[in-house]
Amino acid sequence: MARHPSRKKNTRRSPASEQISIFDQIPENLTQAQQETLRGFLNLKTTNTKWRGRDIVPPDTFLATVIDRFQHGCDVPLEIPAFTALHGIAAWLLDQKVQISISGSLIRPDLWTTILAESGTSKTYATRVLQNIMTLRRFPEVTTAAQFVADLQEHNHAAWFQDEWGQLIKRINSQTYADEIRDYLLRLYDNQTISRRTRSQTIEVEDPAPVILGTTVTDTFLQNVTLESMLDGFMQRFQYVIAECRPEPPMPLYTMDDAPTSQALTQAWDRVRTTTIHPLYTASPEAIEVYCTQFRRLFRDHSTVPVSFFRRVLWRSFKYALVYHVLLGKETPEIDAGDLGWAIRVAELHLQDARNLLDRYNMSDLEKVVCKAEALAQRLGHAPSPRELIAGVRDIKSAPMARFVQELMRPQEPQRDANPTSRPMAA
């Protein structure tokens, strides 16, 4: 039956004067790791953010069917069903205790991603449609730290699809009762055993590993998650996807629940579900070579981006590669170079959207100020002092801002003839 979606009209817009600015969120002192992270984000070049769905969707697959049906059956941004489907497959594999071996290291397909979209884009609707088709084992939405551990014991290796993700992150970062969840998530990322002692018992969860897909309204996320939080190691553990509204006019009726659509999605999912699954998959030498080549290419293109940031994003390529291996109907226990090729496309999308997310914090304004400060340094022939920065760069109006810009500026390069035999150290 056709569905008439409840669409929220986004008629109220904050005036320009209320726009969140990166300068309003810079703390007095950033840690060295946060400084390096911010430098890295500044050096990620923004590219066209028009929907790249066809670049990550293999033809004649369950994912292709999902995109085709959502494209014609509703006006939900297509990133939402695309990444819900990819994470759903990952959760399905995780629930079957599947592991991946990469040069002796064992990992699980526990993807962690945040999807940001405008209000009224039917984020929950898209998740519900695919959940009805895929019937995944779901992790309950989080309330308190104690309940989180109890739920993890009962629903380990499940799909944690969390709505209002930005508000949960705010609670985790600011409220005492939820602060423990942050520590649990940090341990979850490394699949470390989690234990909690109560008056009556001790709960211990071994090999904890959920698939996390958080959806949130972009403006709400920017208000609830500060720049400082975005730059620390905790938020770097998540990948980001910006789901822009589709350019075509809104559809008056959604038809994702009609019989032909449900039948097409179910048949496509059955083809995935009946694929032979192995408890252990091994990345082939060719797949590892693709990974190393693409890592070097991206690092060479963005040579000042911190290695840790790239490693977190690209390391997940092996998890996505497993998803694509199964998605493509391959029944061998070896992840090949083609699987990695698809996965690297997703990794590049995550890199682009991470930078575009930080642009929402007026990152571009800060980048311009840093460029002006570096130009001043070249004119002066030395690293400018805070007083020189205030005098020489109009946008720098205070000593704290000047010191912060100093932290982001690249060190002045030595004269070419100072040490002609020196070579840069390999990353």
Kinemage of the C-alpha trace (Angstrom):
@kinemage 1
@onewidth
@group {chain A} dominant
@subgroup {mainchain}
@vectorlist {calphas} color= white
{ca met a 1} P 0.000 0.000 0.000
{ca ala a 2} L 1.288 3.470 -0.850
{ca arg a 3} L 2.432 5.445 2.097
{ca his a 4} L 1.884 9.120 2.630
{ca pro a 5} L 5.054 10.206 4.413
{ca ser a 6} L 4.947 12.625 7.260
{ca arg a 7} L 7.331 15.306 6.091
{ca lys a 8} L 8.517 18.012 8.370
{ca lys a 9} L 8.751 21.410 6.793
{ca asn a 10} L 12.075 22.974 7.462
{ca thr a 11} L 10.757 26.522 7.305
{ca arg a 12} L 12.689 28.034 10.164
{ca arg a 13} L 16.259 28.916 9.457
{ca ser a 14} L 18.726 30.401 11.827
{ca pro a 15} L 19.877 33.863 10.851
{ca ala a 16} L 23.369 34.183 9.526
{ca ser a 17} L 24.515 35.807 12.741
{ca glu a 18} L 23.694 32.595 14.639
{ca gln a 19} L 25.748 30.346 12.380
{ca ile a 20} L 28.151 28.194 14.314
{ca ser a 21} L 31.707 29.389 13.846
{ca ile a 22} L 34.832 27.369 14.355
{ca phe a 23} L 36.383 30.324 16.188
{ca asp a 24} L 33.649 30.173 18.834
{ca gln a 25} L 34.490 26.540 19.550
{ca ile a 26} L 38.284 26.621 19.745
{ca pro a 27} L 39.335 25.683 23.280
{ca glu a 28} L 42.087 27.514 25.115
{ca asn a 29} L 44.542 24.691 24.500
{ca leu a 30} L 44.333 21.782 22.109
{ca thr a 31} L 46.308 18.624 22.729
{ca gln a 32} L 49.050 17.721 20.291
{ca ala a 33} L 46.864 14.968 18.838
{ca gln a 34} L 43.967 17.391 18.313
{ca gln a 35} L 46.282 19.913 16.645
{ca glu a 36} L 47.553 17.216 14.257
{ca thr a 37} L 44.010 16.088 13.512
{ca leu a 38} L 42.891 19.626 12.703
{ca arg a 39} L 45.911 20.159 10.460
{ca gly a 40} L 44.976 16.952 8.685
{ca phe a 41} L 41.371 17.965 8.118
{ca leu a 42} L 42.511 21.333 6.766
{ca asn a 43} L 44.638 19.546 4.204
{ca leu a 44} L 41.880 17.320 2.888
{ca lys a 45} L 40.860 18.987 -0.346
{ca thr a 46} L 37.140 19.332 -0.900
{ca thr a 47} L 35.795 17.785 -4.074
{ca asn a 48} L 32.377 17.735 -5.661
{ca thr a 49} L 29.933 16.309 -3.111
{ca lys a 50} L 27.188 15.475 -5.603
{ca trp a 51} L 25.837 12.009 -4.829
{ca arg a 52} L 28.428 9.416 -5.752
{ca gly a 53} L 26.130 6.456 -5.336
{ca arg a 54} L 26.792 4.894 -8.706
{ca asp a 55} L 30.499 4.830 -7.910
{ca ile a 56} L 29.982 2.502 -4.937
{ca val a 57} L 27.073 0.405 -6.263
{ca pro a 58} L 27.975 -2.743 -8.231
{ca pro a 59} L 25.336 -3.512 -10.887
{ca asp a 60} L 22.974 -6.459 -10.518
{ca thr a 61} L 23.402 -6.702 -6.744
{ca phe a 62} L 21.205 -6.306 -3.681
{ca leu a 63} L 22.660 -2.806 -3.226
{ca ala a 64} L 21.763 -1.885 -6.817
{ca thr a 65} L 18.190 -3.071 -6.228
{ca val a 66} L 17.991 -1.038 -3.010
{ca ile a 67} L 19.145 2.124 -4.762
{ca asp a 68} L 16.860 1.600 -7.749
{ca arg a 69} L 13.790 1.016 -5.597
{ca phe a 70} L 14.501 3.928 -3.258
{ca gln a 71} L 15.207 6.203 -6.200
{ca his a 72} L 11.817 5.528 -7.739
{ca gly a 73} L 9.783 4.803 -4.617
{ca cys a 74} L 10.578 7.763 -2.350
{ca asp a 75} L 12.705 10.898 -2.142
{ca val a 76} L 14.947 9.823 0.741
{ca pro a 77} L 18.608 10.847 0.178
{ca leu a 78} L 20.158 7.771 -1.391
{ca glu a 79} L 23.161 7.678 0.932
{ca ile a 80} L 20.814 6.581 3.724
{ca pro a 81} L 19.544 3.333 2.138
{ca ala a 82} L 22.951 2.679 0.546
{ca phe a 83} L 24.870 2.725 3.824
{ca thr a 84} L 22.040 1.088 5.742
{ca ala a 85} L 22.255 -1.821 3.288
{ca leu a 86} L 26.059 -2.026 3.501
{ca his a 87} L 25.987 -1.914 7.303
{ca gly a 88} L 23.125 -4.399 7.346
{ca ile a 89} L 25.227 -6.903 5.413
{ca ala a 90} L 28.148 -6.257 7.766
{ca ala a 91} L 25.887 -6.866 10.791
{ca trp a 92} L 24.520 -10.057 9.214
{ca leu a 93} L 28.075 -11.343 8.730
{ca leu a 94} L 29.112 -10.216 12.197
{ca asp a 95} L 26.188 -12.107 13.714
{ca gln a 96} L 27.561 -15.266 12.061
{ca lys a 97} L 30.928 -14.778 13.807
{ca val a 98} L 32.737 -14.104 10.519
{ca gln a 99} L 36.322 -12.842 10.737
{ca ile a 100} L 38.852 -11.436 8.271
{ca ser a 101} L 42.554 -12.295 8.235
{ca ile a 102} L 44.927 -9.623 6.930
{ca ser a 103} L 48.572 -10.673 7.050
{ca gly a 104} L 47.881 -12.570 10.269
{ca ser a 105} L 45.711 -9.905 11.926
{ca leu a 106} L 42.113 -10.892 12.643
{ca ile a 107} L 39.319 -8.321 12.468
{ca arg a 108} L 35.527 -8.402 12.370
{ca pro a 109} L 33.220 -6.463 9.999
{ca asp a 110} L 32.103 -4.068 12.770
{ca leu a 111} L 31.637 -0.836 10.802
{ca trp a 112} L 30.976 2.437 12.702
{ca thr a 113} L 29.391 5.262 10.698
{ca thr a 114} L 27.424 8.467 11.296
{ca ile a 115} L 24.974 9.650 8.621
{ca leu a 116} L 23.995 13.321 8.670
{ca ala a 117} L 20.919 14.594 6.828
{ca glu a 118} L 18.447 17.450 7.002
{ca ser a 119} L 15.345 17.236 9.147
{ca gly a 120} L 12.374 15.609 7.439
{ca thr a 121} L 14.389 13.323 5.143
{ca ser a 122} L 12.754 10.125 6.476
{ca lys a 123} L 15.936 8.660 7.960
{ca thr a 124} L 14.033 6.304 10.252
{ca tyr a 125} L 11.688 5.292 7.418
{ca ala a 126} L 14.562 4.111 5.242
{ca thr a 127} L 16.006 2.067 8.097
{ca arg a 128} L 12.613 0.498 8.831
{ca val a 129} L 12.050 -0.557 5.214
{ca leu a 130} L 15.387 -2.365 5.012
{ca gln a 131} L 15.077 -3.829 8.511
{ca asn a 132} L 11.775 -5.426 7.483
{ca ile a 133} L 13.527 -7.031 4.516
{ca met a 134} L 16.809 -8.038 6.170
{ca thr a 135} L 15.382 -8.953 9.621
{ca leu a 136} L 18.631 -8.171 11.406
{ca arg a 137} L 19.228 -8.800 15.078
{ca arg a 138} L 19.061 -5.296 16.530
{ca phe a 139} L 20.865 -3.697 19.457
{ca pro a 140} L 18.495 -1.618 21.659
{ca glu a 141} L 18.860 2.153 21.683
{ca val a 142} L 21.133 3.286 24.492
{ca thr a 143} L 19.908 4.838 27.739
{ca thr a 144} L 22.384 4.392 30.622
{ca ala a 145} L 25.852 2.859 30.972
{ca ala a 146} L 24.576 0.019 33.167
{ca gln a 147} L 21.852 -0.875 30.705
{ca phe a 148} L 24.326 -0.592 27.832
{ca val a 149} L 26.533 -3.352 29.276
{ca ala a 150} L 23.533 -5.545 30.038
{ca asp a 151} L 22.231 -5.066 26.489
{ca leu a 152} L 25.683 -5.755 25.059
{ca gln a 153} L 25.818 -9.069 26.887
{ca glu a 154} L 22.478 -10.079 25.365
{ca his a 155} L 22.859 -8.476 21.923
{ca asn a 156} L 26.574 -8.733 21.133
{ca his a 157} L 27.466 -8.782 17.408
{ca ala a 158} L 24.157 -7.105 16.547
{ca ala a 159} L 23.182 -4.084 14.447
{ca trp a 160} L 23.065 -0.890 16.499
{ca phe a 161} L 21.038 1.529 14.364
{ca gln a 162} L 20.670 4.635 16.535
{ca asp a 163} L 18.479 7.615 15.668
{ca glu a 164} L 19.252 11.079 17.106
{ca trp a 165} L 22.906 10.079 17.215
{ca gly a 166} L 24.185 13.622 17.771
{ca gln a 167} L 22.140 14.009 20.945
{ca leu a 168} L 23.479 10.711 22.299
{ca ile a 169} L 27.056 11.829 21.646
{ca lys a 170} L 26.316 15.066 23.511
{ca arg a 171} L 25.070 13.092 26.524
{ca ile a 172} L 28.124 10.854 26.397
{ca asn a 173} L 30.448 13.870 26.321
{ca ser a 174} L 28.679 16.062 28.890
{ca gln a 175} L 26.608 14.042 31.366
{ca thr a 176} L 28.183 12.085 34.214
{ca tyr a 177} L 25.773 9.162 34.086
{ca ala a 178} L 26.573 8.589 30.399
{ca asp a 179} L 30.312 9.276 30.575
{ca glu a 180} L 31.071 5.576 31.137
{ca ile a 181} L 29.531 4.769 27.760
{ca arg a 182} L 32.385 6.691 26.131
{ca asp a 183} L 34.920 4.420 27.815
{ca tyr a 184} L 32.942 1.355 26.802
{ca leu a 185} L 32.833 2.526 23.188
{ca leu a 186} L 36.595 3.078 23.157
{ca arg a 187} L 37.058 -0.504 24.328
{ca leu a 188} L 34.435 -1.724 21.883
{ca tyr a 189} L 36.428 -0.263 19.016
{ca asp a 190} L 39.361 -2.531 19.918
{ca asn a 191} L 37.061 -5.482 20.782
{ca gln a 192} L 38.376 -5.498 24.359
{ca thr a 193} L 36.497 -7.412 27.045
{ca ile a 194} L 33.970 -5.210 28.844
{ca ser a 195} L 32.983 -5.916 32.427
{ca arg a 196} L 30.749 -4.181 34.952
{ca arg a 197} L 30.246 -5.111 38.601
{ca thr a 198} L 26.934 -4.582 40.337
{ca arg a 199} L 25.818 -5.457 43.851
{ca ser a 200} L 24.408 -8.764 42.715
{ca gln a 201} L 26.635 -9.837 39.833
{ca thr a 202} L 29.534 -9.140 37.519
{ca ile a 203} L 28.710 -8.815 33.820
{ca glu a 204} L 31.520 -9.649 31.419
{ca val a 205} L 31.276 -9.408 27.633
{ca glu a 206} L 34.066 -10.996 25.618
{ca asp a 207} L 34.819 -10.019 22.028
{ca pro a 208} L 32.295 -7.138 21.984
{ca ala a 209} L 31.625 -5.924 18.436
{ca pro a 210} L 28.445 -4.215 17.240
{ca val a 211} L 27.913 -2.609 13.855
{ca ile a 212} L 27.017 1.030 14.576
{ca leu a 213} L 25.046 3.232 12.200
{ca gly a 214} L 23.993 6.510 13.787
{ca thr a 215} L 21.663 8.885 11.973
{ca thr a 216} L 21.247 12.508 12.963
{ca val a 217} L 20.035 15.878 11.738
{ca thr a 218} L 23.044 17.849 10.501
{ca asp a 219} L 22.210 21.059 12.386
{ca thr a 220} L 21.547 19.112 15.586
{ca phe a 221} L 24.881 17.336 15.251
{ca leu a 222} L 26.748 20.636 14.786
{ca gln a 223} L 25.056 22.079 17.861
{ca asn a 224} L 25.616 19.031 20.069
{ca val a 225} L 29.047 17.847 18.950
{ca thr a 226} L 31.743 20.469 19.389
{ca leu a 227} L 34.758 20.892 17.172
{ca glu a 228} L 36.950 19.736 20.063
{ca ser a 229} L 34.987 16.476 20.192
{ca met a 230} L 35.335 16.069 16.424
{ca leu a 231} L 39.106 16.377 16.712
{ca asp a 232} L 39.685 13.886 19.506
{ca gly a 233} L 40.357 10.207 19.010
{ca phe a 234} L 36.859 9.148 20.063
{ca met a 235} L 34.962 10.797 17.199
{ca gln a 236} L 37.668 9.800 14.715
{ca arg a 237} L 36.629 6.211 15.305
{ca phe a 238} L 33.479 6.925 13.300
{ca gln a 239} L 33.212 7.438 9.587
{ca tyr a 240} L 30.924 10.147 8.239
{ca val a 241} L 28.436 10.374 5.407
{ca ile a 242} L 26.597 13.567 4.465
{ca ala a 243} L 23.249 12.725 2.889
{ca glu a 244} L 22.215 15.747 0.852
{ca cys a 245} L 18.584 16.262 -0.167
{ca arg a 246} L 17.860 15.063 -3.669
{ca pro a 247} L 17.470 17.810 -6.277
{ca glu a 248} L 14.172 16.614 -7.729
{ca pro a 249} L 10.803 17.814 -6.349
{ca pro a 250} L 9.424 15.897 -3.330
{ca met a 251} L 7.254 12.877 -4.021
{ca pro a 252} L 3.625 13.069 -2.882
{ca leu a 253} L 3.511 9.350 -1.995
{ca tyr a 254} L 6.093 6.788 -0.946
{ca thr a 255} L 5.659 3.327 -2.473
{ca met a 256} L 8.425 1.407 -0.714
{ca asp a 257} L 5.882 -0.799 1.056
{ca asp a 258} L 3.968 -1.918 -2.032
{ca ala a 259} L 4.076 -5.560 -3.104
{ca pro a 260} L 6.353 -5.225 -6.184
{ca thr a 261} L 8.966 -3.263 -4.235
{ca ser a 262} L 8.908 -5.584 -1.247
{ca gln a 263} L 9.149 -8.608 -3.526
{ca ala a 264} L 12.097 -7.177 -5.495
{ca leu a 265} L 14.001 -6.280 -2.318
{ca thr a 266} L 13.253 -9.642 -0.709
{ca gln a 267} L 14.424 -11.592 -3.749
{ca ala a 268} L 17.623 -9.546 -3.980
{ca trp a 269} L 18.319 -10.044 -0.264
{ca asp a 270} L 17.636 -13.788 -0.544
{ca arg a 271} L 20.421 -14.021 -3.115
{ca val a 272} L 22.816 -12.545 -0.548
{ca arg a 273} L 21.428 -14.593 2.320
{ca thr a 274} L 21.857 -17.890 0.451
{ca thr a 275} L 25.472 -17.200 -0.497
{ca thr a 276} L 27.939 -19.652 1.035
{ca ile a 277} L 29.515 -17.968 4.072
{ca his a 278} L 32.859 -18.946 5.612
{ca pro a 279} L 33.875 -18.346 9.246
{ca leu a 280} L 37.221 -16.940 8.101
{ca tyr a 281} L 38.070 -14.868 5.037
{ca thr a 282} L 41.648 -14.085 4.037
{ca ala a 283} L 42.809 -11.024 2.147
{ca ser a 284} L 44.766 -12.183 -0.892
{ca pro a 285} L 48.253 -10.815 -1.615
{ca glu a 286} L 46.756 -8.901 -4.554
{ca ala a 287} L 44.115 -7.330 -2.287
{ca ile a 288} L 46.782 -6.286 0.208
{ca glu a 289} L 48.805 -4.773 -2.642
{ca val a 290} L 45.762 -2.749 -3.753
{ca tyr a 291} L 45.301 -1.545 -0.191
{ca cys a 292} L 48.942 -0.496 0.168
{ca thr a 293} L 48.986 1.215 -3.238
{ca gln a 294} L 45.808 3.165 -2.543
{ca phe a 295} L 46.980 4.092 0.948
{ca arg a 296} L 50.200 5.520 -0.498
{ca arg a 297} L 48.295 7.338 -3.232
{ca leu a 298} L 45.935 9.035 -0.813
{ca phe a 299} L 48.711 9.832 1.623
{ca arg a 300} L 50.840 11.239 -1.186
{ca asp a 301} L 47.947 13.403 -2.375
{ca his a 302} L 47.380 14.672 1.177
{ca ser a 303} L 50.876 14.303 2.610
{ca thr a 304} L 50.273 16.410 5.736
{ca val a 305} L 47.172 14.517 6.873
{ca pro a 306} L 47.976 12.506 10.034
{ca val a 307} L 48.773 8.873 9.368
{ca ser a 308} L 46.452 7.792 12.202
{ca phe a 309} L 43.471 9.453 10.528
{ca phe a 310} L 44.098 7.772 7.177
{ca arg a 311} L 44.809 4.461 8.830
{ca arg a 312} L 41.455 4.461 10.631
{ca val a 313} L 39.542 5.265 7.456
{ca leu a 314} L 41.437 2.987 5.108
{ca trp a 315} L 41.798 0.084 7.531
{ca arg a 316} L 38.023 -0.269 7.383
{ca ser a 317} L 38.413 -0.916 3.657
{ca phe a 318} L 39.043 -4.567 4.496
{ca lys a 319} L 35.709 -4.682 6.352
{ca tyr a 320} L 33.922 -3.099 3.414
{ca ala a 321} L 35.795 -5.471 1.084
{ca leu a 322} L 34.235 -8.441 2.879
{ca val a 323} L 30.802 -6.846 2.492
{ca tyr a 324} L 31.379 -6.357 -1.240
{ca his a 325} L 32.765 -9.876 -1.614
{ca val a 326} L 29.490 -11.311 -0.321
{ca leu a 327} L 27.397 -8.652 -2.050
{ca leu a 328} L 28.908 -9.689 -5.386
{ca gly a 329} L 27.900 -13.312 -4.745
{ca lys a 330} L 31.436 -14.646 -4.437
{ca glu a 331} L 31.599 -17.881 -2.461
{ca thr a 332} L 35.356 -18.278 -2.042
{ca pro a 333} L 37.001 -17.544 1.334
{ca glu a 334} L 39.500 -15.168 -0.279
{ca ile a 335} L 38.981 -11.411 -0.518
{ca asp a 336} L 40.402 -10.309 -3.846
{ca ala a 337} L 41.689 -7.105 -5.401
{ca gly a 338} L 38.313 -6.315 -6.964
{ca asp a 339} L 36.635 -6.360 -3.560
{ca leu a 340} L 39.235 -3.906 -2.252
{ca gly a 341} L 38.708 -1.698 -5.287
{ca trp a 342} L 35.031 -1.212 -4.393
{ca ala a 343} L 35.908 -0.679 -0.753
{ca ile a 344} L 38.466 2.030 -1.522
{ca arg a 345} L 35.743 3.995 -3.325
{ca val a 346} L 33.750 4.014 -0.100
{ca ala a 347} L 36.830 5.076 1.870
{ca glu a 348} L 37.347 8.053 -0.453
{ca leu a 349} L 33.722 9.047 0.024
{ca his a 350} L 34.234 8.993 3.799
{ca leu a 351} L 37.356 11.155 3.482
{ca gln a 352} L 35.518 13.725 1.390
{ca asp a 353} L 32.509 13.867 3.676
{ca ala a 354} L 34.655 14.193 6.806
{ca arg a 355} L 36.172 17.333 5.356
{ca asn a 356} L 32.794 18.619 4.209
{ca leu a 357} L 31.379 18.045 7.670
{ca leu a 358} L 34.109 20.184 9.176
{ca asp a 359} L 33.348 22.840 6.582
{ca arg a 360} L 30.001 23.175 8.377
{ca tyr a 361} L 31.971 24.491 11.350
{ca asn a 362} L 33.192 27.317 9.074
{ca met a 363} L 36.406 25.389 8.538
{ca ser a 364} L 36.975 27.264 5.296
{ca asp a 365} L 37.235 30.552 7.196
{ca leu a 366} L 39.916 29.132 9.447
{ca glu a 367} L 41.800 27.726 6.485
{ca lys a 368} L 41.901 31.178 4.888
{ca val a 369} L 43.240 32.715 8.097
{ca val a 370} L 45.978 30.067 8.345
{ca cys a 371} L 46.945 30.668 4.705
{ca lys a 372} L 47.203 34.409 5.359
{ca ala a 373} L 49.357 33.750 8.425
{ca glu a 374} L 51.658 31.484 6.434
{ca ala a 375} L 51.949 34.147 3.713
{ca leu a 376} L 52.901 36.659 6.416
{ca ala a 377} L 55.563 34.260 7.678
{ca gln a 378} L 57.050 34.024 4.200
{ca arg a 379} L 57.174 37.803 3.914
{ca leu a 380} L 58.799 38.150 7.321
{ca gly a 381} L 61.206 35.287 6.801
{ca his a 382} L 60.413 33.785 10.205
{ca ala a 383} L 57.516 32.411 12.217
{ca pro a 384} L 55.491 35.464 13.316
{ca ser a 385} L 54.836 36.168 16.956
{ca pro a 386} L 51.254 36.571 18.242
{ca arg a 387} L 51.698 40.350 18.126
{ca glu a 388} L 52.899 40.197 14.510
{ca leu a 389} L 49.967 37.983 13.575
{ca ile a 390} L 47.458 40.392 15.095
{ca ala a 391} L 49.099 43.293 13.286
{ca gly a 392} L 49.552 41.502 9.958
{ca val a 393} L 46.347 39.421 9.596
{ca arg a 394} L 43.099 41.361 9.877
{ca asp a 395} L 41.008 38.343 10.969
{ca ile a 396} L 43.240 37.599 13.965
{ca lys a 397} L 42.001 39.885 16.712
{ca ser a 398} L 43.298 38.380 19.965
{ca ala a 399} L 46.332 36.698 21.442
{ca pro a 400} L 44.532 33.358 22.072
{ca met a 401} L 43.436 33.228 18.438
{ca ala a 402} L 46.942 34.141 17.314
{ca arg a 403} L 48.460 31.356 19.406
{ca phe a 404} L 45.935 28.877 17.995
{ca val a 405} L 46.778 29.883 14.428
{ca gln a 406} L 50.458 29.459 15.294
{ca glu a 407} L 49.733 25.860 16.240
{ca leu a 408} L 48.143 25.189 12.846
{ca met a 409} L 50.794 26.843 10.701
{ca arg a 410} L 53.268 24.647 8.883
{ca pro a 411} L 56.857 24.962 10.116
{ca gln a 412} L 58.982 27.226 7.959
{ca glu a 413} L 61.017 25.196 5.473
{ca pro a 414} L 64.817 25.513 5.740
{ca gln a 415} L 66.780 27.204 2.987
{ca arg a 416} L 67.404 24.892 0.021
{ca asp a 417} L 71.189 25.078 0.375
{ca ala a 418} L 71.197 24.634 4.143
{ca asn a 419} L 71.584 20.851 3.919
{ca pro a 420} L 71.478 19.674 0.322
{ca thr a 421} L 71.878 15.994 1.233
{ca ser a 422} L 68.923 15.832 3.638
{ca arg a 423} L 65.831 13.903 2.592
{ca pro a 424} L 62.366 13.899 4.120
{ca met a 425} L 61.691 10.973 6.384
{ca ala a 426} L 59.268 8.414 4.966
{ca ala a 427} L 55.800 8.430 6.483
